[in-house]
Structure formats: structure tokens, C-alpha cells
Amino acid sequence: MSSDRARALRSTPTEAERALWKHLRMRQIEGHKFRRQQPLGRYVVDFVCLEKKLIVELDGGQHPEQVARDTERTAWLERQGFRVLRFWNHQVLNETDAVREAIREVLSRR
């Protein structure tokens, strides 16, 4: 089920997901491979570097119930040994270099 959902999400990325994927694909950040819309457990994460156990999640405007679900999801992913970085869509679209640098910095420390 999550693989079908992941496939559907890959085929309809948001503008911010498309923009960030241009920088993550083809090992552009220090040679690290990222996957997009990757199933992990019962969740599908936006981007993940499995080698470094780093997840990058993009957030748009959220309703309060979504924040609670995201908190639970992040806690589960962290218990699996992943580090989760979250960025707002507008950060990816307007501060791309800062987002790339934040991801690069975490990758170099893990």
C-alpha cells in the first residue's frame, strides 16, 4: 500500500519538492544518494539518504491535526535511527542555498 502511495506522490510533486529534488538528485550534495517519496514503515517520507539515515521533510500550511500526526511520525522515524530535517515550502523556494547548506552540514556530521 505505501509503495502505491509513494508512486502516486512521486508522480505529483509539489513545486517545493520539484525544486529541492533538482538539488538532491544524482548525488549532488557531497556524493550522497537521496530517494524521494520513500516508504519507511507505515510512512512515506519526502526525501531520504538511507546511507546517512537522514530524512528531509517539506511542510506547507498545516492544520493543527497535521502537526500532531507529524510529531508522532517524526518520533517513530527517530526511534528507527533517522534524523529528520524539516523545512517550510517557502524556505525551499526562497532560500534554496541555505536549505542546501543545512542539509550538507548535517550530512557531513552523520
N, C-alpha and C positions, 0 to 999 in steps of 0.2 A: 504493500500500500504506500509506504513512504517513498519508494522508488518511483511510483507513478506520479505522486505529488511533486517529487523533485524534478522529474522530467517536465511536468507542466510548468513549474516555476522557472526552469531554465529557458523555456520557450517564450515566456512573457516577462522578461526582466523589467524592473523599474528603471527610470532614467539614471538614478544614482548607482544602481547595480551595474548597468551598462558602462557607466563612466569609470567606476572602480575596477571592473574586470579588465578594462584596457590596460591598467597598470599592474594587475596581478598575474595575468595570463602569461604563458610562455616564460616562466621563471624570471621575470623582470626585476624582482626585488631580491638581490643577493643570491640568485640562483635557486630560490625556494619555490617548490611546486604548490600551487593552490588549486583546489577544486571548488566549483560553485554549485550551490543548491545540493549539498551533500547530505544524505540521510545519516544520522547518528542516533542510534536507539530509536525512540519514537518521534524524534525531531528531525527537521531539515534545516541545516544551518546555511547562511548566505554564502560564506567563503570559509575554507579550512585549509590549513597547511598541516597535513597529518604528521609529517616528519617532526615538526616543532610543536605539535599539539596546540596550535593557535587558531582560534576562530575569530572571524571578523563579521560582525552583525551590523546591518544598517537599519536605522529606525526612522520612520516618518512620523506624522502626527499620531498620537496614540490615545486611546480611551483608557480610563483607569483600569478596567478589567484586563486589558492587554498588558499593562505594566506588571500586574500581579502574575500573569502567565509567563512573561519574560523573566521575572525574578526567579520563579520556580525552575524554568528551563535552564537559566544560567547556572543555578545552584547544582542541578543534575549534571550539566556538562563539566563544571569544575570538579565535581566528585569523580568524574571519569579521567581527570588529569589535564583537562584543557584549560587554557587561558582564553577568556572571552573579551575581545575589544569591541566596544560599541561606538558607532558614530551616527550622528544625525545625517539624513539625506542632504540637507543644505551644506553641511561641512564637506561632504564628498564633492559636491558640485561647485562650492565656492572657495574651499581651502584645500584643494587636492594635494598640493605639495606637503602641507602639514600632516594630512592623513597618511600619505605615503611614508613620511619620515617617522611618524609614530609607529606604524607597522614595522618598518625597517629596524627601528630601535628595539622593539620587543623581540623580533626575530633574532637579533644579534645577542640578546641576553639569554635566550632559552636554549 
